C-alpha cells in the first residue's frame, strides 16, 4: 500500500513523519478488527435478551418447530443473537473499515465518500428487509408445497433458523451492488457504456452467484438471488448514466 497517513491515536516513529510502515499497517488493522469484534460481542450479548422474540420473528409462518437434541434450542438462540448483534454492529464495523482506508485517499476523495458508510448500512438493511418481507415468505411457501398426505414437514428449530439466516444475509450483501458500481464509476473505472456491454455476462454471473450463495441448490432459490441482482445492476446503469453522467 502507498504512504498511509494514520489516525491520531496511532503510535510509532513513522507517525511523526506522517508515514506508516507495514508493521504499523498490520497493527492498525489488528486494532480495527479488535474494535469490531468487541462491538459484535457486546451487541450480541444485548440481543440475547431478545432472542426469544427474534426467534419468533424469524419463524413466523413456519408452524410448530422442534428441537432434536437438548442443546439445540440454546445454540439456536446464540446463533440468532450473534446474527442480530452483527447487524446492529454493522455501522461500527463499516466505520472501522472506512477509518482504516480513509487516510490513504485524498481529502477531496474523502469528502466525496463520506456518505459511503451510511449508504452501505442503508442498502444492507434494505436487502434484509426485502428478503424478509417478500422473498422468504415465497420461498417457504414454495418448499412447503412439496408436502402431501404421505409427506409432512417436520422442521428443526436449528436447521430452520440456519435456513432463514442463509436466505437473509445474501440479500444484504447483494444490495450493496449499486454502491460498489457507483464508487467504481466515480473513480472512472467503469462507465454506463461498459456496464451495458457486460449485461449478458452479468446475467450469467448472477445465476452463478445465486447457485453459490442460495440457501439450497434448486433453481427457485438461485432465481430468488439472481433476479434482484440483475435488477440492481440495471438500476446501477441508470444511476451511472443519468446521475453521475458517465
Secondary structure in CASP SS format (residue, H / E / C, confidence):
PFRMAT SS
TARGET T0000
AUTHOR 0000-0000-0000
METHOD secondary structure of the structure
MODEL  1
X C 1.00
X C 1.00
X C 1.00
X C 1.00
X C 1.00
X C 1.00
X C 1.00
X C 1.00
X C 1.00
X C 1.00
X C 1.00
X C 1.00
X H 1.00
X H 1.00
X H 1.00
X H 1.00
X H 1.00
X C 1.00
X C 1.00
X C 1.00
X C 1.00
X H 1.00
X H 1.00
X H 1.00
X H 1.00
X H 1.00
X H 1.00
X H 1.00
X H 1.00
X H 1.00
X H 1.00
X H 1.00
X H 1.00
X H 1.00
X H 1.00
X H 1.00
X H 1.00
X H 1.00
X H 1.00
X H 1.00
X H 1.00
X H 1.00
X H 1.00
X H 1.00
X H 1.00
X H 1.00
X H 1.00
X H 1.00
X C 1.00
X C 1.00
X H 1.00
X H 1.00
X H 1.00
X H 1.00
X H 1.00
X H 1.00
X H 1.00
X H 1.00
X C 1.00
X C 1.00
X C 1.00
X C 1.00
X C 1.00
X C 1.00
X C 1.00
X E 1.00
X C 1.00
X C 1.00
X C 1.00
X C 1.00
X C 1.00
X H 1.00
X H 1.00
X H 1.00
X H 1.00
X H 1.00
X H 1.00
X H 1.00
X H 1.00
X H 1.00
X H 1.00
X H 1.00
X H 1.00
X H 1.00
X H 1.00
X H 1.00
X H 1.00
X H 1.00
X H 1.00
X H 1.00
X H 1.00
X H 1.00
X H 1.00
X H 1.00
X H 1.00
X H 1.00
X H 1.00
X H 1.00
X H 1.00
X H 1.00
X H 1.00
X H 1.00
X C 1.00
X C 1.00
X C 1.00
X C 1.00
X H 1.00
X H 1.00
X H 1.00
X H 1.00
X H 1.00
X H 1.00
X C 1.00
X C 1.00
X C 1.00
X H 1.00
X H 1.00
X H 1.00
X H 1.00
X H 1.00
X H 1.00
X H 1.00
X H 1.00
X H 1.00
X H 1.00
X H 1.00
X H 1.00
X H 1.00
X H 1.00
X H 1.00
X H 1.00
X H 1.00
X H 1.00
X H 1.00
X H 1.00
X H 1.00
X H 1.00
X H 1.00
X H 1.00
X H 1.00
X H 1.00
X H 1.00
X H 1.00
X H 1.00
X C 1.00
X C 1.00
X C 1.00
X C 1.00
X C 1.00
X C 1.00
X C 1.00
X C 1.00
X C 1.00
X C 1.00
X C 1.00
X E 1.00
X H 1.00
X H 1.00
X H 1.00
X H 1.00
X H 1.00
X H 1.00
X H 1.00
X H 1.00
X H 1.00
X H 1.00
X H 1.00
X H 1.00
X H 1.00
X H 1.00
X H 1.00
X H 1.00
X H 1.00
X H 1.00
X C 1.00
X C 1.00
X H 1.00
X H 1.00
X H 1.00
X H 1.00
X H 1.00
X H 1.00
X H 1.00
X H 1.00
X H 1.00
X H 1.00
X C 1.00
X C 1.00
X C 1.00
X C 1.00
X C 1.00
X H 1.00
X H 1.00
X H 1.00
X H 1.00
X H 1.00
X H 1.00
X C 1.00
X H 1.00
X H 1.00
X H 1.00
X H 1.00
X H 1.00
X H 1.00
X H 1.00
X H 1.00
X H 1.00
X H 1.00
X H 1.00
X H 1.00
X H 1.00
X H 1.00
X H 1.00
X C 1.00
X C 1.00
X C 1.00
X C 1.00
X C 1.00
X H 1.00
X H 1.00
X H 1.00
X H 1.00
X H 1.00
X H 1.00
X H 1.00
X H 1.00
X H 1.00
X H 1.00
X H 1.00
X H 1.00
X H 1.00
X H 1.00
X H 1.00
X H 1.00
X H 1.00
X H 1.00
X H 1.00
X H 1.00
X H 1.00
X H 1.00
X H 1.00
X H 1.00
X H 1.00
X C 1.00
X C 1.00
X C 1.00
END
